[in-house]
Amino acid sequence: MSDAFDVPIRDESIRLGQFLKLASLIESGAEAKEVIADGLVSVNGEVEERRGRQLKVGDVVEIAGASARVAHE
């Protein structure tokens, strides 16, 4: 697993699909839907298939070897 980079969010939580776009790990919401449905995204080391999963500060999202951590703004 590569070192996660911090991605600051404004609120207490953010949905997984939104976070993938914010972190520039994917190009679009449609792509988010696909990669999540295909089981290519993990949250804190576990495969996550719910695009609406609420992420909190400290959660680490991984896709295709890239990792991003939810951080305070």
C-alpha positions as CSV (number, residue, x, y, z in Angstrom):
1,M,0.0,0.0,0.0
2,S,1.3,3.4,-0.9
3,D,1.4,6.3,1.6
4,A,-1.9,8.0,1.7
5,F,-2.1,11.7,0.9
6,D,-4.4,14.0,2.9
7,V,-7.5,15.4,1.2
8,P,-9.2,18.1,3.3
9,I,-13.0,18.2,3.6
10,R,-15.2,21.1,4.7
11,D,-17.8,19.1,6.7
12,E,-17.7,16.3,9.3
13,S,-18.2,13.6,6.6
14,I,-18.3,13.1,2.9
15,R,-19.8,10.4,0.6
16,L,-17.4,8.0,-0.9
17,G,-18.3,8.9,-4.5
18,Q,-17.8,12.6,-3.8
19,F,-14.5,11.9,-2.1
20,L,-13.1,10.0,-5.0
21,K,-13.7,13.0,-7.2
22,L,-12.4,15.5,-4.7
23,A,-9.2,13.5,-4.3
24,S,-8.8,13.3,-8.1
25,L,-8.7,9.5,-7.9
26,I,-11.4,9.3,-10.6
27,E,-12.7,11.6,-13.4
28,S,-16.5,11.6,-12.9
29,G,-19.4,10.4,-10.8
30,A,-20.2,7.8,-13.4
31,E,-16.7,6.4,-13.1
32,A,-17.1,6.4,-9.3
33,K,-20.2,4.3,-9.6
34,E,-18.4,1.8,-11.9
35,V,-15.2,1.3,-9.8
36,I,-17.2,1.0,-6.6
37,A,-19.6,-1.5,-8.1
38,D,-16.7,-3.5,-9.4
39,G,-15.2,-3.8,-6.0
40,L,-12.1,-1.8,-6.9
41,V,-12.3,0.7,-3.9
42,S,-11.5,-0.1,-0.3
43,V,-12.1,2.0,2.8
44,N,-9.7,1.3,5.8
45,G,-8.6,-1.9,4.1
46,E,-12.0,-3.4,3.3
47,V,-13.7,-3.4,-0.1
48,E,-16.6,-0.9,-0.1
49,E,-19.4,-1.2,-2.6
50,R,-21.7,1.5,-1.3
51,R,-21.1,4.8,-3.2
52,G,-23.0,6.7,-0.4
53,R,-20.8,5.4,2.4
54,Q,-20.1,8.2,4.7
55,L,-16.4,8.8,5.3
56,K,-15.1,10.6,8.4
57,V,-11.8,12.3,9.1
58,G,-9.1,9.6,9.3
59,D,-10.7,7.2,6.9
60,V,-8.3,6.0,4.2
61,V,-9.6,5.2,0.7
62,E,-7.6,3.1,-1.7
63,I,-8.1,2.5,-5.4
64,A,-5.6,1.2,-8.0
65,G,-2.7,1.5,-5.6
66,A,-3.4,5.1,-4.7
67,S,-4.5,6.0,-1.2
68,A,-6.1,9.2,0.1
69,R,-6.9,10.1,3.7
70,V,-9.9,12.2,4.7
71,A,-8.5,15.2,6.6
72,H,-9.9,18.3,8.3
73,E,-9.8,21.4,6.1
